[in-house]
């Protein structure tokens, strides 16, 4: 939080608008809580050490929400994630490793930005082909179709498929009322205008219930896309997430309410993720081969802004 934020004008502004004052209090609590967790050791599952042939990541999916809404037959478990936001999860799971028996299919903008080219056998960056300008994201059915193609192209590799949903932008009938434009935070500061940020900083009268409904709708759309392709995935498939999402729960140790998924805030709702196991057919024989030369384009600011990271 920059020192010039506490000018007389800004203090007067938040005192005149109690919701903004509440947002300032939540921000201070969030930063203090993140500092608390920075003093503790990072623990949690290392996904590359787990047993799976296909790992499906539903970005920002809470374990409790997944358990209530999952329509598939399988074994539901949970794991503790090593991050409360995607960049932290990537850093803790992949950076510095060599996984030449694995192909990473991603609609998330952070993989190409943070992971060195020689980490995986191949990284398939689908944003150039499957990015939807109107929705500000990649549709889950497009990612699911590409997953089937990749699984056939690489029958002897482990495959990670990273979907954006249920993460914002919300793309369902309810969710399309929300946009990813920036909202003003003081005179000179801005944050990406996700509904979670609007709730966190008290910028409008956004109803938590309607944001939650749009969030769940995004997950259901991801499930719909997966329903069409899971039967095509042989072996041990795991559906999981990189992190969860706060929807007004109390943070810890300072019990202010929190929204979204700040980096470094390792409260249970953010680091407890689903681990849903589906077994079908024979398991593939996995082999390691030298990495392919990557040909994806650098991550664009527009794509990260749509996800709420800029």
N, C-alpha and C positions, 0 to 999 in steps of 0.2 A: 504494500500500500504506500503510495508516494507521499512524502511530507506535505507537498503543496495541496494535497486534497483537503487538508484541514484549514482552509482559509475561513475568514469571518463570513464571507458570502455563502460558502458551502455549509457551514455550521448553521447559519440562519435558515438556509433552504431545508435542511433535514428536520430542523425543529418545527418548521411550519407544516411539514408533511410527515406525520408519524410513521407512515408505511416506509418512507425512505430512511427514517431513523432506525426502524427495525431492521432494514436491510444492512445498514452500517454495523449494527450490533452483531447480526449473523455473520457478516464478513470478518469481523474481528474474532469471533468465536471459531470460525472455520480455520483461520490462519493459526490461532493458538492450538487448536486440536491437531492440525497437520504438523505443527512443531513437536507436539507431544509424541506423535507416531514416528517422527524422524529420529527420535532417540531410542526407539525400540528396534529390535532385529526384524528384518523382512523374512517372513515365513510363508509357507504355502506350497501348493503343488507346482512342480516343474513339469509342464505338459509333455515335453519331449521324453521324459523318463517314464511316462505312463504307457499302458498297453492299449493301442488302438491302430487301426489301419486307415480309417478316415476320421478326421477330427473336424467337426462343424462348429464354428464359433458364431454365436448370435450376439452381436455387439451390444453391451450394456443390458444384459438380461438378468434380472433378479431370480434367484433360485426359487423363492416362494411363489412368484408369479408364474414361472415355468411349471412348477409342480401342479398348480391349480388348473392350468390351461392346456397342458400338453395332451394331444389326442393320440399319441402313438403307444404301442405296446413295447415295453422295455423295462430296464431296471433303473429306477431313479436313485441317484446318490447326490451328494454335494461335495465340493472341494473348496478349499480356501485359496483364492487367487493371490498372486504375488503383486497385484497392483489394483488401485482403485480407479484407474483410467488407462486407456489403451497405450499411450507411450510408455508408461511405467511397466505395464504387463509385458510389452514387447522387449523392453530393456532387460527385465528380469528373466525372461524365458529364452530369448534367442540371441541377443547381441553377445558376441564373443564365442559363439558355438559354431560347429560345422555339422550340418544335417543333410548330407548328400544323398540320403535315402528318402528325402522328403520333398514334395512339391507344394508350394504355397500359392493357392488361388485367392486373390484378395480384391474386395471392393472397398477396403478401408485405406484411406490415404496415407496412413502412417507407416505401413510396412516398407514401401520403397524409400521413404525418407530416412528411416532409422536403421534398417537392417543392411549390412554390407552385402555386396553382390554375390560373394562366394559362400554365403551362409547355408543356402538350400540348393538342391539339385536344380530347381527351376522356380522362378517366381512369375506367376501369371497375373499381370496387372490389367484388370479388365475395364478400368475407368474410361479409357479412350474410346472403346467400342460400346460400352453399355451404360455410360453415364446419361441420366435423364435430366436435361437442363430444367425442365418444368418442375420436377420434384426435388432437384438439388441432391440427388443420390442415385444409387444403382438399385433397380427393382430386384426383389428377392427371387422372382421366378427366373430372371435372366442369370443370376448367380447360380441358381440350382441347375439350370440347363448346362451352364459351363462346367459345373462340378461333374456331371455325368460324362461330358466329353473328356475332361481331364482324367477321370478315373479310368476311362477306356484307353486314353493315350499313354497313361503311365500305370499299367497293371501291376508292376513290380515295385511301386513306390508308395510310401505313406503320403496321404494327401490331407492338407489343411485347407478348409474352405471358410473364408472369413466374410460373413454377411454383415451388412450395416444394421439391419433391423434386429431388435426393436428400437435401437438408438434413433434419436431425432436426426433428420427431418421425419415428421409423421406423414405417411403417404396414403392413409385410408380415408374413407368418406368423412369421418369425424376429424381426423388429423389435418386435413388439407386447409383448414381455416388458419392454421399456424404457419408462419413463415420463418425464414432464417436471416432476416435483416437485422442490422445492428440496432441496439437501443442505447440511448444516452445514459451515461452514468456520471453525473456531474457535468461541469461545463466542458471539460476537455477530454475526459476519459470515456471510453466506450467499451462495452463487452458484447460478445456475440449474442444476439437476441433469441436464444432458445427459450421455450416456455419455462424450463427449469431455472434459467437465469432470471427471468422476470419474477418468478416466485421468490427466489433467493433474495433479490435486491429490492423487492417491494415496489416495482415500477408501475404496476397496474392492479386491477382487481381480478386478475386471472383466477379462475376457480380450479383448485387442485383436482377436483373430481374429473373435470373435462380433460385436463392434461393426462391424468391417469388412464382415462378411457382411450385416449388417442395412443398412448404408450402401449396399452394392452392390444389395441387394434393392430399396431405395427407387428407385435409378436405373432398374432393370429395370421397375418399375411405371410410371415416367414414360415409358419407351420404349414399353411396352404401350399406354398411353393415346395417345401420338403416332402409333403405327402405324395407328390407326383414322381419323386425320384428315389426315395429311400429303398424301394424294392430293387433298384438297379445297383445298389452298393453292396458288394459281397464283403464278407468278413466282419470285423468288429468295428462298428461305427459308434462314435461318441459325440453327443451334442452337448456343448458347454458354452461358456461365455468368458470374456476377458475380465469383466467387472459387473457390478450391479448398478443401482441408481437409487438415490434417496428421494423420497416423495413426501417430505415433511417430518420424517422421523427425527428424534433427538440425536444429536451428535454426542461424542464422548471424548474427553472427560467433561468439557463444558457443554451443558445440555441445551444449547440453542437448536432450533429446528434447521434442518439442512435439505437442500434440493440439488439434484444433479449428481455429478461424480468427480469431485476435485481430486487432483493428483495428491497422493500421500495421505489421504484420509482413510485409514484402514479400519473403519467401523464395520460391524457384521453385515449390514445390508449392502455394503459396497464390495466386500471381498468374499462373501459367500456366493458361490456360483453353482449352477446345475452341472451334474455329470451324469448324463443319461445314456445308458449302454444298450445298443441294439446288435444282436448277433444274427447274421444271415449267411447261409451257405458256407463254402470253404474259405479259409483265410488265404490271402495271397502270399507268395514268397517274396519278401522284400530284399532288394539288393541296393547297394550304394554305388553311385557312379559320379565322376567329376561333374561339377556344376556347369550348367549351360551359361552362355553369355546372355546377360539380361538386356532386354530391348524396350523396357517401359520408359515413359517420359517422367521427368521429375514431378513430384506432387505440386499441385497448384494451390495458391492461397484460396481461390474460390472453393475448391473441394473441401479444404480443411475448415473454412468458415461455415460451410453448410452443415458440417458435423459438430460445430460448436467449439472448435479448438483455436480459433483466431479472433 
